[in-house]
């Protein structure tokens, strides 16, 4: 199993278990820069491989820890002021 397979399993689980999501995709770019230009149906979730760490174990064997990020995007037509108020802000 490679990292792409793991990303696919994560997106499959999100599609199945979080039915409110309208967009569930893998993403390999800079989410902060590219999300505003994407044709997104909100709410959306993007799964991204974040890196891995190899650790040697016995002889030729090793263990590998892989990290994945899940970015969730929602659209609020009321603006940031409404978000702050609903979160207990001013």
N, C-alpha and C positions, 0 to 999 in steps of 0.2 A: 504494500500500500504506500503510495507517495502522497505528498502534500496536497496535490490537486484532488485526489480521492477523498482525503479528509475534509477539504473545503466542500466538496460535493455532498458528503454525508451531513455536514453541519447545515448547509442550505436546505437539503431535503428535510431534515428534522425541523428547521424553522418553518418551512412551508406547511408541514403537517401539523405542528403543535401550536403555532401562533397564527391562527387563521385571519387575524385582523390585518396582517401585513399584505400590502398589495404588490410590493416589489421585494424580491429576495434574490440577490445575485452575489457572485464573488467579485472582488475588486482588487486590482493590483496597482493602482495609481495613488496619487495624493488626493485623498478624499476631500480635504478642506478646500483645495483649489478646483477640483473637477466636479464636485457634487452640484454646485449652482448651475452648471451648464448641461447636466444630464437630464434626459427626458424621464423623470421619475414620477411614479404614482405613489403618493404618500398614504400611509406610513410605509417606510422602506427599511430594509436591513441589508447591509453589505458585509460579507465575510472576507477577511484579508489575512494571509499568512504574514506573521510578524517576525519570524526568525526561528532559529533552532540552536541548540547547544549539544555538542557531542562530548561524551565522557567515556574514556577508555574503561573497559572492565577486564575480563579475563582474556588474555592472548589477543586474538584478532577481533574479538567481540567488543561491542560498545553499546552504550545506551544513548538515546537521543531524546531530548525534550523539545517539543515544538510548541510555539505560541501562535495563537490566532486571535485576531481582534474582530469583534462584531460591532459595526457602527449602525446605530438606529437613527433614522431621520424622520421627523414629522414636520408638518407645515402648520403654522399658526397664523391665520388671517388677521388676528387681533393685534399682532405686534408684540414686541418685547416687553412693553410696559404691562400688558395683561399677563404675560408669563411671570414677571416678578411679583405682581399682586397675588396671583394664584399660589405662588410659592411662599407666601407670607412676607413678601417685601413691601416696600412703600407704595 
